[in-house]
Amino acid sequence: MDGQAFDWCALVAHAEAVQATEPTETAFEKFRDHRQEYMAVLEERIPVGVCARREIGMLLGGRYGYALFARKPVRAHMASASLSVSVAMSVEAVLRAVFSRAAAEFYDDVILVDGAGLFVGLIHVHTLVRLQTSLLEAHVDQLQVQRREIAIKNGQMEADLALAREMQLTLLPREFPAFPPGAPPELSRLRFAHRYLPSTAVSGDLFHVLPLSDQRAGIFICDVMGHGVRSALITAMMRVLVQEACTHAEEPAALLSRVNRGLMEIIPAETGVMFVTATYAVFDIETCSVRYANAGHPAALYVQRKNEAVEMLSLPRGDFNPALGIFPDVHFHDYERRMEDGDVMLFYTDGLFEVDDGNGRQLGGLGLVECVRTQAKQPLSRMVEGIVTAVQSYAGDGFDDDVCLLGVQMTGH
């Protein structure tokens, strides 16, 4: 479908808009009258950007916000960037433009304009993700049917997978936030390091870092069942679902419950079993603590720097915390842990410890704990690198599964 005409108007979710010169309180009232997260800002019929429900609500919802900002024009409070696409653009051009955006603007609705540049409506990003998914799945199905043409199609398949990998990598954080904002990485109260190793061209693993405030950060990691394109497509959906659940971003268990419901709505039952293990944690530098919830995911490891101890944060046996995508209505549990200066939490997927040595002996969770203990003195980035190197040395032949390892260190200054 790339390069061909496409009916983008059919994907328009709504046409809510406000004039750029209207007061911000007008946008606030319009958001109260509908459930959309974004609204177009126009000059006459020409879009100049978008404004967001959350930002407008926070702006006017503060103690003196309404008095200070309500009468100022909406133009002054638009999102920092917006994306407009034309009804004449190809599918390839639109998807490239959407998925190449920076993380801060990735989830903003996309503005659709006609050939004259006049406003048509807004398209939800998750709609475009589903479009991408359907196009890739249709292409894979076509390859399976046309076996005689496999030799010819292989080149196109490789190109498509490279594009999918490129797009998938844009879903990962390109850089980590600093706490407090603006602090250099070496002075940030929360520090991050990761290794991301797909076993094939695309991966079923995903992690995401959400800055929640100047003192708190949310960490999400997940592992989609299986390998390859199908799992990679689900990871793209997971990123969107997490962002859509941001109203619960301060509550780990509530966020996982929301993502679980969204996942089950997206994946039809006739596709068979498809589940996702996940962990979501909120780090708070003000209270020096972390709250976390788990959905069938491997237990995080807690590294105490002072005594070089490594603890697996196992959950109580009586708590029901299943993987996502299996049960429609699940209430997950929240857990909390105090953190000392310099301590580290490690989040990872099962590909990191489900490896065998030359005699068929699996490393397992306890073996991973020992690998981590040998690296406990290292600075965070070297610790993460050293853990992966130690596991690779044990396995000899490397990893058979996708591997994702994310370390988060809290410092006291």
Rosetta blueprint (number, residue, H / E / L):
1 M L
2 D L
3 G L
4 Q L
5 A L
6 F L
7 D L
8 W H
9 C H
10 A H
11 L H
12 V L
13 A L
14 H E
15 A L
16 E L
17 A E
18 V E
19 Q E
20 A L
21 T L
22 E L
23 P E
24 T H
25 E H
26 T H
27 A H
28 F H
29 E H
30 K H
31 F H
32 R H
33 D H
34 H L
35 R L
36 Q L
37 E L
38 Y E
39 M E
40 A E
41 V E
42 L E
43 E E
44 E L
45 R L
46 I E
47 P E
48 V E
49 G E
50 V E
51 C E
52 A E
53 R H
54 R H
55 E H
56 I H
57 G H
58 M H
59 L H
60 L H
61 G H
62 G L
63 R L
64 Y L
65 G H
66 Y H
67 A H
68 L H
69 F H
70 A L
71 R L
72 K L
73 P E
74 V H
75 R H
76 A H
77 H H
78 M L
79 A L
80 S L
81 A L
82 S L
83 L L
84 S E
85 V E
86 S E
87 V L
88 A L
89 M L
90 S L
91 V H
92 E H
93 A H
94 V H
95 L H
96 R H
97 A H
98 V H
99 F H
100 S L
101 R L
102 A L
103 A H
104 A H
105 E H
106 F L
107 Y L
108 D L
109 D L
110 V E
111 I E
112 L E
113 V E
114 D L
115 G L
116 A L
117 G L
118 L L
119 F E
120 V E
121 G E
122 L E
123 I E
124 H L
125 V H
126 H H
127 T H
128 L H
129 V H
130 R H
131 L H
132 Q H
133 T H
134 S H
135 L H
136 L H
137 E H
138 A H
139 H H
140 V H
141 D H
142 Q H
143 L H
144 Q H
145 V H
146 Q L
147 R H
148 R H
149 E H
150 I H
151 A H
152 I H
153 K H
154 N H
155 G H
156 Q H
157 M H
158 E H
159 A H
160 D H
161 L H
162 A H
163 L H
164 A H
165 R H
166 E H
167 M H
168 Q H
169 L H
170 T H
171 L L
172 L L
173 P L
174 R L
175 E L
176 F L
177 P L
178 A L
179 F L
180 P L
181 P L
182 G L
183 A L
184 P L
185 P H
186 E H
187 L H
188 S L
189 R L
190 L E
191 R E
192 F E
193 A E
194 H E
195 R E
196 Y E
197 L E
198 P L
199 S L
200 T L
201 A L
202 V L
203 S L
204 G L
205 D E
206 L E
207 F E
208 H E
209 V E
210 L E
211 P E
212 L L
213 S L
214 D L
215 Q L
216 R E
217 A E
218 G E
219 I E
220 F E
221 I E
222 C E
223 D E
224 V E
225 M L
226 G L
227 H L
228 G H
229 V H
230 R H
231 S H
232 A H
233 L H
234 I H
235 T H
236 A H
237 M H
238 M H
239 R H
240 V H
241 L H
242 V H
243 Q H
244 E H
245 A L
246 C H
247 T H
248 H H
249 A L
250 E L
251 E L
252 P H
253 A H
254 A H
255 L H
256 L H
257 S H
258 R H
259 V H
260 N H
261 R H
262 G H
263 L H
264 M H
265 E H
266 I H
267 I L
268 P L
269 A H
270 E H
271 T H
272 G L
273 V L
274 M L
275 F L
276 V E
277 T E
278 A E
279 T E
280 Y E
281 A E
282 V E
283 F E
284 D E
285 I L
286 E L
287 T L
288 C L
289 S E
290 V E
291 R E
292 Y E
293 A E
294 N E
295 A E
296 G E
297 H L
298 P L
299 A L
300 A L
301 L E
302 Y E
303 V E
304 Q E
305 R L
306 K L
307 N L
308 E L
309 A E
310 V E
311 E E
312 M E
313 L L
314 S L
315 L L
316 P L
317 R L
318 G L
319 D L
320 F L
321 N L
322 P L
323 A L
324 L E
325 G L
326 I L
327 F L
328 P L
329 D L
330 V L
331 H L
332 F L
333 H L
334 D L
335 Y E
336 E E
337 R E
338 R E
339 M L
340 E L
341 D L
342 G L
343 D L
344 V E
345 M E
346 L E
347 F E
348 Y E
349 T L
350 D H
351 G H
352 L H
353 F L
354 E L
355 V L
356 D E
357 D L
358 G L
359 N L
360 G L
361 R L
362 Q E
363 L L
364 G H
365 G H
366 L H
367 G H
368 L H
369 V H
370 E H
371 C H
372 V H
373 R H
374 T L
375 Q L
376 A L
377 K L
378 Q L
379 P L
380 L H
381 S H
382 R H
383 M H
384 V H
385 E H
386 G H
387 I H
388 V H
389 T H
390 A H
391 V H
392 Q H
393 S H
394 Y H
395 A H
396 G L
397 D L
398 G L
399 F L
400 D L
401 D L
402 D L
403 V E
404 C E
405 L E
406 L E
407 G E
408 V E
409 Q E
410 M E
411 T L
412 G L
413 H L
